[in-house]
Amino acid sequence: MELKARIADAVKAAMRARERERLGALRLIQAEIKQFEVDERRDPDDPAVLAILNRMLKQRRDSIEQYRQGRREDLALREEAEVAVIREFLPAALAPEEIRARIDQAIAETGASGPRDMGQVMALLKPQLVGRADLAEVSREVRERLAAGGA
């Protein structure tokens, strides 16, 4: 089933079950998708919805960190609940070993030998890992590997 349709079905289920917090998080997701439709003037496909969800997840993580620094645990808990709802629609995360294997494979395929080849490696990895790994962490690891001289 298309991701956008799954989210719409989840909204209906949350309305029937009278789950206010879950419904609020789902409506936030739908609002972001609608904003994409208005901005881009097209219906989002699954990769676009995944990108929206990943952006929302990153925003929530940043908010949680800031709320905790500001000693606002109540707001941090609300953001964590939204993170849980967003994660329901993301593909299963890859294990660190699997991510490292894909990085090794991408470095070998591109023939990357130094930091200047990072763009090529990330261009190959990004479609494989979007929604399944933290791309900032992947980028950091690729940078370290290439600085050390490739694979």
C-alpha positions as a Markdown table, in Angstrom:
| # | Residue | x | y | z |
|---|---|---|---|---|
| 1 | Met | 0.0 | 0.0 | 0.0 |
| 2 | Glu | 1.2 | 3.5 | -0.8 |
| 3 | Leu | 2.6 | 5.3 | 2.2 |
| 4 | Lys | 0.3 | 8.3 | 1.9 |
| 5 | Ala | -2.7 | 6.0 | 1.9 |
| 6 | Arg | -1.4 | 4.1 | 4.9 |
| 7 | Ile | -1.1 | 7.4 | 6.8 |
| 8 | Ala | -4.7 | 8.4 | 5.8 |
| 9 | Asp | -5.9 | 5.0 | 7.0 |
| 10 | Ala | -4.1 | 5.5 | 10.3 |
| 11 | Val | -5.8 | 8.9 | 10.7 |
| 12 | Lys | -9.2 | 7.2 | 10.3 |
| 13 | Ala | -8.3 | 4.5 | 12.8 |
| 14 | Ala | -7.1 | 7.0 | 15.3 |
| 15 | Met | -10.3 | 9.0 | 14.9 |
| 16 | Arg | -12.4 | 5.9 | 15.5 |
| 17 | Ala | -10.4 | 4.9 | 18.5 |
| 18 | Arg | -10.4 | 8.4 | 19.9 |
| 19 | Glu | -6.6 | 8.5 | 20.3 |
| 20 | Arg | -6.1 | 12.3 | 20.5 |
| 21 | Glu | -2.3 | 12.4 | 20.8 |
| 22 | Arg | -1.8 | 9.9 | 17.9 |
| 23 | Leu | -4.3 | 11.7 | 15.8 |
| 24 | Gly | -2.5 | 15.0 | 16.4 |
| 25 | Ala | 0.8 | 13.5 | 15.3 |
| 26 | Leu | -0.8 | 11.9 | 12.2 |
| 27 | Arg | -2.4 | 15.2 | 11.2 |
| 28 | Leu | 0.9 | 16.9 | 11.5 |
| 29 | Ile | 2.3 | 14.3 | 9.0 |
| 30 | Gln | -0.6 | 14.9 | 6.7 |
| 31 | Ala | -0.1 | 18.7 | 6.9 |
| 32 | Glu | 3.5 | 18.3 | 5.9 |
| 33 | Ile | 2.5 | 16.1 | 2.9 |
| 34 | Lys | -0.1 | 18.7 | 1.9 |
| 35 | Gln | 2.5 | 21.4 | 2.1 |
| 36 | Phe | 4.7 | 19.4 | -0.2 |
| 37 | Glu | 1.8 | 19.0 | -2.7 |
| 38 | Val | 1.2 | 22.8 | -2.6 |
| 39 | Asp | 4.8 | 23.7 | -2.9 |
| 40 | Glu | 5.7 | 21.1 | -5.6 |
| 41 | Arg | 2.4 | 21.0 | -7.4 |
| 42 | Arg | 2.5 | 17.3 | -7.5 |
| 43 | Asp | 1.4 | 14.2 | -5.6 |
| 44 | Pro | 4.3 | 12.9 | -3.5 |
| 45 | Asp | 5.5 | 9.4 | -4.2 |
| 46 | Asp | 6.8 | 7.1 | -1.5 |
| 47 | Pro | 10.4 | 8.4 | -1.6 |
| 48 | Ala | 9.1 | 12.0 | -1.2 |
| 49 | Val | 6.9 | 11.0 | 1.7 |
| 50 | Leu | 9.9 | 9.2 | 3.3 |
| 51 | Ala | 12.0 | 12.3 | 2.9 |
| 52 | Ile | 9.2 | 14.3 | 4.6 |
| 53 | Leu | 9.1 | 11.8 | 7.4 |
| 54 | Asn | 12.9 | 11.9 | 7.8 |
| 55 | Arg | 12.9 | 15.7 | 8.0 |
| 56 | Met | 10.1 | 15.6 | 10.6 |
| 57 | Leu | 12.0 | 13.0 | 12.6 |
| 58 | Lys | 15.2 | 15.2 | 12.6 |
| 59 | Gln | 13.2 | 18.2 | 13.6 |
| 60 | Arg | 11.6 | 16.3 | 16.5 |
| 61 | Arg | 15.0 | 15.0 | 17.7 |
| 62 | Asp | 16.4 | 18.5 | 17.7 |
| 63 | Ser | 13.4 | 19.7 | 19.6 |
| 64 | Ile | 13.7 | 17.0 | 22.2 |
| 65 | Glu | 17.3 | 17.9 | 22.8 |
| 66 | Gln | 16.4 | 21.6 | 23.2 |
| 67 | Tyr | 13.5 | 20.9 | 25.5 |
| 68 | Arg | 15.6 | 18.7 | 27.7 |
| 69 | Gln | 18.3 | 21.4 | 27.9 |
| 70 | Gly | 15.6 | 23.8 | 28.9 |
| 71 | Arg | 14.2 | 21.4 | 31.5 |
| 72 | Arg | 10.9 | 21.0 | 29.8 |
| 73 | Glu | 10.4 | 17.2 | 30.1 |
| 74 | Asp | 6.7 | 17.5 | 29.4 |
| 75 | Leu | 7.3 | 19.0 | 25.9 |
| 76 | Ala | 10.1 | 16.5 | 25.3 |
| 77 | Leu | 7.8 | 13.6 | 26.0 |
| 78 | Arg | 5.2 | 15.0 | 23.6 |
| 79 | Glu | 7.8 | 15.2 | 20.9 |
| 80 | Glu | 8.9 | 11.6 | 21.7 |
| 81 | Ala | 5.3 | 10.4 | 21.2 |
| 82 | Glu | 5.3 | 12.1 | 17.8 |
| 83 | Val | 8.6 | 10.4 | 16.9 |
| 84 | Ala | 7.1 | 7.0 | 17.7 |
| 85 | Val | 4.2 | 7.7 | 15.4 |
| 86 | Ile | 6.5 | 8.9 | 12.6 |
| 87 | Arg | 8.7 | 5.8 | 12.9 |
| 88 | Glu | 5.7 | 3.6 | 12.3 |
| 89 | Phe | 5.8 | 4.6 | 8.7 |
| 90 | Leu | 9.5 | 4.4 | 8.1 |
| 91 | Pro | 11.2 | 1.2 | 6.9 |
| 92 | Ala | 13.1 | -0.9 | 9.4 |
| 93 | Ala | 16.4 | 0.6 | 10.4 |
| 94 | Leu | 19.5 | -1.2 | 9.2 |
| 95 | Ala | 22.0 | -2.7 | 11.7 |
| 96 | Pro | 25.3 | -0.9 | 12.0 |
| 97 | Glu | 27.2 | -3.8 | 10.4 |
| 98 | Glu | 24.9 | -3.7 | 7.4 |
| 99 | Ile | 25.5 | 0.1 | 7.0 |
| 100 | Arg | 29.3 | -0.4 | 7.2 |
| 101 | Ala | 29.0 | -3.2 | 4.5 |
| 102 | Arg | 27.1 | -0.8 | 2.2 |
| 103 | Ile | 29.6 | 1.9 | 2.8 |
| 104 | Asp | 32.5 | -0.5 | 1.9 |
| 105 | Gln | 30.6 | -1.6 | -1.2 |
| 106 | Ala | 29.9 | 2.0 | -2.3 |
| 107 | Ile | 33.6 | 3.0 | -1.8 |
| 108 | Ala | 34.7 | 0.0 | -3.8 |
| 109 | Glu | 32.1 | 0.7 | -6.6 |
| 110 | Thr | 33.0 | 4.3 | -7.0 |
| 111 | Gly | 36.8 | 3.7 | -6.6 |
| 112 | Ala | 36.8 | 6.5 | -4.0 |
| 113 | Ser | 40.3 | 7.2 | -2.6 |
| 114 | Gly | 40.0 | 10.4 | -0.6 |
| 115 | Pro | 37.7 | 13.0 | 0.8 |
| 116 | Arg | 37.2 | 14.6 | -2.6 |
| 117 | Asp | 35.3 | 11.5 | -3.7 |
| 118 | Met | 32.7 | 11.8 | -0.8 |
| 119 | Gly | 30.0 | 13.2 | -3.1 |
| 120 | Gln | 30.1 | 10.2 | -5.4 |
| 121 | Val | 29.9 | 7.7 | -2.5 |
| 122 | Met | 27.1 | 9.5 | -0.8 |
| 123 | Ala | 25.2 | 9.8 | -4.1 |
| 124 | Leu | 25.3 | 6.0 | -4.3 |
| 125 | Leu | 24.4 | 5.4 | -0.7 |
| 126 | Lys | 21.6 | 7.9 | -0.2 |
| 127 | Pro | 18.9 | 6.1 | -2.2 |
| 128 | Gln | 19.8 | 2.8 | -0.5 |
| 129 | Leu | 19.7 | 4.2 | 3.1 |
| 130 | Val | 17.1 | 7.0 | 3.1 |
| 131 | Gly | 14.7 | 6.2 | 6.0 |
| 132 | Arg | 16.7 | 3.2 | 7.1 |
| 133 | Ala | 19.8 | 5.0 | 8.6 |
| 134 | Asp | 20.7 | 8.4 | 9.9 |
| 135 | Leu | 22.4 | 9.9 | 6.9 |
| 136 | Ala | 24.3 | 12.4 | 9.0 |
| 137 | Glu | 26.0 | 9.5 | 10.8 |
| 138 | Val | 26.6 | 7.7 | 7.5 |
| 139 | Ser | 28.2 | 10.8 | 6.1 |
| 140 | Arg | 30.4 | 11.2 | 9.1 |
| 141 | Glu | 31.6 | 7.5 | 8.8 |
| 142 | Val | 32.2 | 7.9 | 5.0 |
| 143 | Arg | 34.2 | 11.1 | 5.7 |
| 144 | Glu | 36.3 | 9.2 | 8.3 |
| 145 | Arg | 36.9 | 6.2 | 6.0 |
| 146 | Leu | 37.9 | 8.4 | 3.1 |
| 147 | Ala | 40.2 | 10.5 | 5.2 |
| 148 | Ala | 41.9 | 7.3 | 6.3 |
| 149 | Gly | 42.5 | 6.5 | 2.6 |
| 150 | Gly | 39.4 | 4.7 | 1.3 |
| 151 | Ala | 38.3 | 1.2 | 2.2 |
